[in-house]
Amino acid sequence: MKFEDIFTPEREKYILAEMKEKQNNESGYGSDFMRFDEFEVFLPQNRKTLLNNLAAGRYSPHPVLLFERLKSTGKLRILAKYTNTDIFILKNIADALYDFVSPQFSEACHAYRRDHGTLTAIDRIRYFAEQGCEFLVECDVRNYFDSINHGILIKQLNALIPDRRIVNIIKKYLVAPREYDDRIEKPNKGIVQGSPLSPLLSNIYLSGLDNFCIEKSWQYVRYADNMYFVTNNRADAEVILRTVRDRLRTEYKLQLNYQKSGIYDITKRKMLGYCLKRLPNGQVDCIRQQRQVAKAYPSWQHHAIGKKNDVYYLFEDGILTKRDYTLFFENDTFVSPIPLHTVESLNVFANITFNSRFFENILKCNIPLHFHNKFGDCLGHLVPTQHVARSETMLRQTSIYENLPERRRYALAIEKASLHNMTSVLLYYLYRKHDIRLDTAVTRMRAYTKRLSACKTPADMLLIEARARKLYYNTLNFVIGQPGFCFIQRSRRPPEDPINALISFGNTVLYNRCSDLIHKTSLDCRIAFVHASNHRDESLNLDIADIFKPIIVDRVILSLINRQQINANDHFEEMPEGGIYLSKEGKKIFIQEFQYKLNSLISYKGNRISYEYLITLEIRSLLRSIIGKKFSYKPYKGR
């Protein structure tokens, strides 16, 4: 096999047609940002130069862009995106090299070969089982593609391929820079999953082991890094397992995955998606196992700000477990995978069964978990230790809390912002309705705001705030345009009417979101300034939420009512023990609108940012003021 045998007109035409079929102008981007339609123009003009540079060793591959892909089984796989130029080169080499080396592969090798596959592999195992074999030895290599030793592979290629130019090109692709999560690394081992050449290289790497096993007269089948040995003697099975383990470690620098390797009853082990069953006539039948396929689960309402910034709300009863890199929610109707790397926090509003692995892994992944009863009240939180506040910040918060003048300054700033934002909501509707009652309420709200300055303690401020909020909620009756919704007085446990049910549920959701964002900083959520910290697990989230409840929660409530997305008859439940609560469907509607609100953009200091990011900036501003030991905190005041 020579370099000149690779890039033939016939092969190039076939490769280009295949590339055109599999790629489009949007998904074909690599690190050079050349689309496939541009590459079709580029190649004829530069083919001669490209091939000359390849033959002379002057060509250097572009960096490989790595990305994550969630399989239907819930496993996370790292794949690669090459430039169209590199794909063209690799496909031509892979096609030519396959024709050259494939006849040398053992018949035990079934992966990545024409006229071979899972069906031929499992049929071979079935044939062995029909001969009366009862024991199956399964050897699975841990992180096979990522663990292939470059030195060993190059030696194998030098022995197979007489033209060193081809080997040198492959070597360059083995060590080509890999870009992942904004980092560029030059690998010293492993082959890239997603490279057109990698399947063939993976077979070449273990071809020597295939020959060794056949020479031992073992009944053997290999599919990629899955090796199956069939025997009728357990002692022989133990020898096979030990020998293969040692040979992989010493000659190939590979390790077994002991969770998937061992000795099994051949009829009780799933292999390549199939199970074997012995029939009364002595024959063995192959049974295809159903694969779990990822599908959308409508009861998960989530808001995705970024790859690792998803908030999930679960309203359906079921089981929540952890498998590989994925959370799985299961009940009688749905099986829905939720990739762990997308989960920022979980909010549970249903009867959910968890297992120990679930808790262990969400804590490792630093995912807070919030529990709610059926009424929407928060029962408690499971917060990872990483989210525990730093002692220096906690001591500073404590010193402010215990120093009344300092605490008063922070409490006054928060309460003024809270009343200001309530007033801004009323002004919003005043400009649209021109109702004299709204105008009067705005005047009285401003008077309450001024009275805050005369308060000597945060407790006094809370009394003023309570009176102002009562006026504020009563005034909202003038802008509600749907029958069945009327605010009489604030009632919490239990809510006595639909409005109170919406307020209680919305405030709880906002409290939890503020809590999650606070836990991302060094602040201690237990130590607040307006709300007392002596009997609550968390208080600071209440302070922050007070600033944003009018412009987020209340605006969402009014929007849902006035647009008739929620009505008093269909979306609320009256409990036998008393109280009115949002129904499951009502909660879903509210969460969806709430998350939409958090993601909507507003103007802030010349920039367009989301409400969620605005809350984040608020928390950071408070933190800077606390650790800076100088009062500079100015809470957000809406327009």
MOTATA-V437142 format. One record per run of one state. SS is the DSSP state (H for helix, E for strand, C for the rest). FROM is the first residue (numbers start at 1). LEN is the number of residues. If there is no record, write none. Layout:
BEGIN
<<SS/FROM/LEN> <SS/FROM/LEN>>
END
This chain:
BEGIN
<<C/1/2> <H/3/3> <C/6/3> <H/9/14> <C/23/13> <H/36/21> <C/57/7> <E/64/7> <C/71/5> <E/76/6> <C/82/2> <H/84/21> <C/105/4> <E/109/1> <C/110/8> <H/118/13> <C/131/4> <E/135/7> <C/142/2> <H/144/4> <C/148/1> <E/149/1> <H/150/11> <C/161/3> <H/164/11> <C/175/2> <E/177/4> <C/181/2> <E/183/4> <C/187/2> <E/189/1> <C/190/8> <H/198/8> <C/206/1> <H/207/9> <C/216/3> <E/219/5> <C/224/2> <E/226/6> <C/232/2> <H/234/18> <C/252/4> <E/256/1> <C/257/5> <E/262/4> <C/266/5> <E/271/1> <C/272/2> <E/274/5> <C/279/5> <E/284/5> <C/289/11> <E/300/5> <C/305/5> <E/310/5> <C/315/3> <E/318/6> <C/324/2> <E/326/5> <C/331/4> <E/335/5> <H/340/3> <E/343/6> <C/349/3> <E/352/3> <C/355/1> <H/356/9> <C/365/3> <E/368/5> <C/373/5> <E/378/5> <C/383/2> <H/385/3> <C/388/3> <H/391/12> <C/403/1> <H/404/30> <C/434/2> <H/436/19> <C/455/3> <H/458/19> <C/477/21> <H/498/22> <C/520/20> <H/540/23> <C/563/9> <E/572/3> <C/575/5> <E/580/3> <C/583/1> <H/584/16> <C/600/1> <E/601/4> <C/605/2> <E/607/4> <H/611/17> <C/628/12>>
END
